[in-house]
Amino acid sequence: MPQLNTLTYSSQLFWLGICFLTLYLILAYVILPKITRILEVREESIEEKLNKASTYREQAEDLRADYEGILVQAKEKAHQHLKSTSITISAAIANKQKDFLDKLSDRLHVAEQELYRSRLESGKEIESLARDVANAIFLKLTGKVGSFEKDGRHV
């Protein structure tokens, strides 16, 4: 085997040194700087994207705070509108109830007066009917015509 030949060790070591040195120089001055630049660009890109994300997050938080403030103002405005509408409606209902009770009271008063008049008229009619009935009964019982007066006397 030629590798084990002791006469060729020096040439093999020489070419080993040349190859190693060439690979080292290629790696050190060509490939590793490119890899380093790529890693730096990646790191800068990631850092830039993180900064943008942080900026966007801050903007989103500001927008959210503005939104919540507007929402609170809208709720307060709606609550005030509801309160004023409720007061207005309550006042309108109270006025309508008062008007209704006044009309009902007037109708009740008129009905009571009509009832009183009807009672008086029916009392007069009952009195005359009672006299007529008493005269008819008296006529049937005695065969004589009698007249009963208002004061209860028999004539």
BELJO-V345627 format. One record per residue. N is the residue number from 1. RES is the residue in three letters. PHI is phi in whole degrees, 0 to 359 (NA if undefined). PSI is psi in degrees with one decimal (999 if undefined). OMEGA is omega as a letter, one per 30 degrees, with the letter a starting at -180 (* if undefined). Layout:
n=[N;N]
res=[RES;RES]
phi=[PHI;PHI]
psi=[PSI;PSI]
omega=[OMEGA;OMEGA]
This chain:
n=[1;2;3;4;5;6;7;8;9;10;11;12;13;14;15;16;17;18;19;20;21;22;23;24;25;26;27;28;29;30;31;32;33;34;35;36;37;38;39;40;41;42;43;44;45;46;47;48;49;50;51;52;53;54;55;56;57;58;59;60;61;62;63;64;65;66;67;68;69;70;71;72;73;74;75;76;77;78;79;80;81;82;83;84;85;86;87;88;89;90;91;92;93;94;95;96;97;98;99;100;101;102;103;104;105;106;107;108;109;110;111;112;113;114;115;116;117;118;119;120;121;122;123;124;125;126;127;128;129;130;131;132;133;134;135;136;137;138;139;140;141;142;143;144;145;146;147;148;149;150;151;152;153;154;155]
res=[MET;PRO;GLN;LEU;ASN;THR;LEU;THR;TYR;SER;SER;GLN;LEU;PHE;TRP;LEU;GLY;ILE;CYS;PHE;LEU;THR;LEU;TYR;LEU;ILE;LEU;ALA;TYR;VAL;ILE;LEU;PRO;LYS;ILE;THR;ARG;ILE;LEU;GLU;VAL;ARG;GLU;GLU;SER;ILE;GLU;GLU;LYS;LEU;ASN;LYS;ALA;SER;THR;TYR;ARG;GLU;GLN;ALA;GLU;ASP;LEU;ARG;ALA;ASP;TYR;GLU;GLY;ILE;LEU;VAL;GLN;ALA;LYS;GLU;LYS;ALA;HIS;GLN;HIS;LEU;LYS;SER;THR;SER;ILE;THR;ILE;SER;ALA;ALA;ILE;ALA;ASN;LYS;GLN;LYS;ASP;PHE;LEU;ASP;LYS;LEU;SER;ASP;ARG;LEU;HIS;VAL;ALA;GLU;GLN;GLU;LEU;TYR;ARG;SER;ARG;LEU;GLU;SER;GLY;LYS;GLU;ILE;GLU;SER;LEU;ALA;ARG;ASP;VAL;ALA;ASN;ALA;ILE;PHE;LEU;LYS;LEU;THR;GLY;LYS;VAL;GLY;SER;PHE;GLU;LYS;ASP;GLY;ARG;HIS;VAL]
phi=[NA;286;292;269;286;288;287;262;300;292;291;294;293;297;292;298;295;297;297;298;296;296;298;297;294;297;294;289;252;242;285;297;297;296;297;297;298;298;296;295;298;299;298;297;296;296;296;297;294;295;297;298;298;296;297;297;297;297;297;296;295;297;298;296;298;299;300;296;296;296;296;297;297;295;296;297;297;296;296;295;297;297;295;294;295;298;295;298;294;299;295;296;296;298;296;294;296;298;300;297;294;296;297;296;295;298;297;296;297;298;296;296;295;296;296;296;298;297;297;296;296;292;296;295;294;296;297;291;294;295;295;298;294;296;296;293;295;299;295;290;284;255;80;252;271;233;228;257;265;298;281;92;275;258;250]
psi=[135.7;-24.7;-28.4;-1.3;122.5;-17.7;-25.6;3.2;-41.0;-41.4;-35.7;-40.8;-36.4;-50.2;-31.5;-43.9;-43.3;-48.3;-44.7;-45.5;-41.2;-47.2;-40.7;-45.4;-40.9;-45.9;-45.7;-36.3;-10.5;-60.6;-49.4;-39.2;-38.0;-44.6;-40.8;-45.3;-42.0;-44.1;-40.5;-42.5;-42.1;-46.9;-43.9;-41.1;-44.1;-43.7;-41.3;-42.9;-37.9;-40.4;-43.6;-43.3;-40.4;-42.8;-45.8;-39.0;-43.6;-42.0;-41.4;-39.9;-40.0;-45.0;-40.1;-42.6;-43.1;-43.9;-45.8;-37.9;-44.9;-39.5;-42.3;-43.2;-41.3;-39.9;-42.9;-43.4;-42.8;-39.8;-43.2;-41.6;-42.5;-42.5;-46.3;-39.4;-40.8;-42.6;-43.8;-45.8;-40.8;-42.0;-42.0;-41.8;-42.6;-42.5;-42.9;-39.2;-42.9;-46.4;-43.1;-44.3;-36.9;-46.5;-41.3;-40.4;-42.5;-45.3;-39.8;-42.2;-45.3;-43.6;-39.7;-40.7;-43.1;-39.8;-41.9;-45.0;-42.9;-38.9;-43.2;-46.1;-43.0;-30.7;-42.0;-43.6;-39.0;-39.5;-45.8;-36.2;-38.9;-38.2;-43.6;-43.2;-41.8;-39.7;-40.8;-41.9;-43.8;-40.4;-41.9;-39.3;-42.3;-22.0;2.5;152.2;127.6;164.4;130.4;129.7;174.1;-39.1;0.7;4.1;147.2;131.2;999]
omega=[a;a;a;l;a;l;a;l;a;l;l;l;l;a;l;l;l;a;a;a;l;l;l;a;l;l;a;a;a;a;a;l;l;l;l;l;l;l;l;l;l;a;l;l;l;l;l;l;l;l;l;l;l;l;l;l;l;l;l;l;l;l;l;l;l;l;l;l;l;l;l;l;l;l;l;l;l;l;l;l;l;a;a;l;l;l;l;a;l;l;l;l;l;l;l;l;l;l;a;l;l;l;l;l;l;l;l;l;l;a;l;l;l;l;l;l;l;l;l;a;a;l;l;a;l;a;a;l;l;l;l;l;l;l;a;l;l;l;a;a;a;a;l;l;l;l;l;a;a;a;l;l;l;a;*]
